[in-house]
Amino acid sequence: MPTSFVTPFHIDGGRIASTTDYITSVEQKILSVITTNMFERVGISSYGIGINQLLFEPIDDLLFADFRTDALNELQDRISGIIFSDIRVSVVDETQAEITVYYRLPLAQTRQTTFVVAMPSNLSEETGF
């Protein structure tokens, strides 16, 4: 079983926290691709979708269709061996969005992962997750 670091990065028992669970690893990769902005990753400037761009825009059908197409293509390009079927975004408020990604592992049923993305400058002890 391949081992990958757990995100967010932390130390567990004096060692870097890691996981051998394949589903956890895949979902961490999905989160990484979705939350990384273009030009943010050193060495791979085209990596990432940048979900933050949707948080301050009024989301209409045309804007979301364009984002959805780009997001599914980027996920497919960056995470090998996974088949992505859909991504849905619902805006909680102007600083938070709930993202659900539907994907399928080879020879498996469709799975989904859901997470909330918030702008870090707007986080406080009262931000609910």
VOPA-967265 format. One record per residue (C-alpha): residue number from 1; x, y, z; residue in one letter. Coordinates in steps of 0.1 Angstrom, whole numbers, plus 5000, padded with zeros to 4 digits. Example, Ala and Ser with C-alpha at 12.3 -4.5 7.8 and 13.67 -1.06 7.14 Angstrom:
<recs>
1 5123 4955 5078 A
2 5137 4989 5071 S
</recs>
This chain:
<recs>
1 5000 5000 5000 M
2 5014 5034 4991 P
3 5017 5059 5019 T
4 5008 5096 5016 S
5 5010 5125 5040 F
6 4978 5135 5058 V
7 4965 5170 5051 T
8 4964 5193 5068 P
9 5000 5186 5076 F
10 5007 5177 5112 H
11 5029 5157 5135 I
12 5014 5125 5151 D
13 5034 5107 5178 G
14 5066 5124 5169 G
15 5063 5115 5132 R
16 5047 5132 5102 I
17 5011 5120 5100 A
18 5005 5096 5071 S
19 4978 5074 5057 T
20 4977 5042 5036 T
21 4939 5045 5030 D
22 4935 5049 4992 Y
23 4901 5067 4995 I
24 4916 5093 5020 T
25 4945 5098 4997 S
26 4922 5104 4966 V
27 4900 5128 4985 E
28 4930 5148 4998 Q
29 4942 5151 4961 K
30 4908 5163 4950 I
31 4908 5189 4978 L
32 4943 5200 4968 S
33 4935 5205 4931 V
34 4902 5223 4939 I
35 4917 5247 4964 T
36 4950 5256 4947 T
37 4949 5287 4926 N
38 4966 5289 4892 M
39 5002 5301 4895 F
40 5002 5293 4932 E
41 5022 5260 4930 R
42 5059 5264 4923 V
43 5071 5245 4893 G
44 5036 5236 4880 I
45 5020 5270 4874 S
46 4990 5255 4856 S
47 4981 5232 4886 Y
48 4948 5239 4904 G
49 4913 5251 4899 I
50 4910 5280 4924 G
51 4875 5276 4939 I
52 4881 5309 4957 N
53 4873 5327 4924 Q
54 4836 5317 4928 L
55 4832 5330 4963 L
56 4829 5366 4954 F
57 4811 5362 4921 E
58 4773 5360 4916 P
59 4771 5324 4903 I
60 4749 5321 4872 D
61 4744 5290 4851 D
62 4769 5301 4824 L
63 4796 5309 4849 L
64 4792 5277 4867 F
65 4790 5256 4835 A
66 4824 5271 4825 D
67 4839 5265 4860 F
68 4825 5229 4861 R
69 4840 5220 4827 T
70 4874 5234 4837 D
71 4873 5218 4871 A
72 4864 5183 4858 L
73 4892 5186 4831 N
74 4918 5197 4857 E
75 4908 5169 4881 L
76 4910 5143 4854 Q
77 4944 5156 4843 D
78 4959 5158 4878 R
79 4946 5126 4894 I
80 4952 5095 4875 S
81 4931 5063 4877 G
82 4900 5081 4889 I
83 4869 5089 4867 I
84 4852 5121 4876 F
85 4815 5125 4867 S
86 4803 5157 4884 D
87 4811 5186 4906 I
88 4785 5207 4924 R
89 4790 5239 4942 V
90 4765 5256 4966 S
91 4774 5289 4980 V
92 4768 5290 5018 V
93 4774 5327 5020 D
94 4797 5352 5002 E
95 4828 5337 5019 T
96 4820 5300 5020 Q
97 4811 5274 4994 A
98 4801 5237 4998 E
99 4817 5215 4971 I
100 4806 5180 4963 T
101 4827 5160 4938 V
102 4814 5127 4923 Y
103 4840 5102 4912 Y
104 4845 5066 4906 R
105 4874 5043 4912 L
106 4881 5015 4887 P
107 4856 4986 4892 L
108 4837 5005 4919 A
109 4805 5024 4925 Q
110 4803 5062 4923 T
111 4815 5079 4954 R
112 4812 5115 4966 Q
113 4833 5138 4988 T
114 4819 5170 5002 T
115 4838 5198 5019 F
116 4834 5235 5027 V
117 4859 5260 5014 V
118 4863 5294 5031 A
119 4885 5324 5025 M
120 4913 5321 5052 P
121 4912 5359 5059 S
122 4875 5354 5070 N
123 4880 5325 5093 L
124 4875 5330 5130 S
125 4867 5309 5161 E
126 4830 5313 5152 E
127 4833 5299 5116 T
128 4813 5267 5116 G
129 4824 5235 5098 F
</recs>
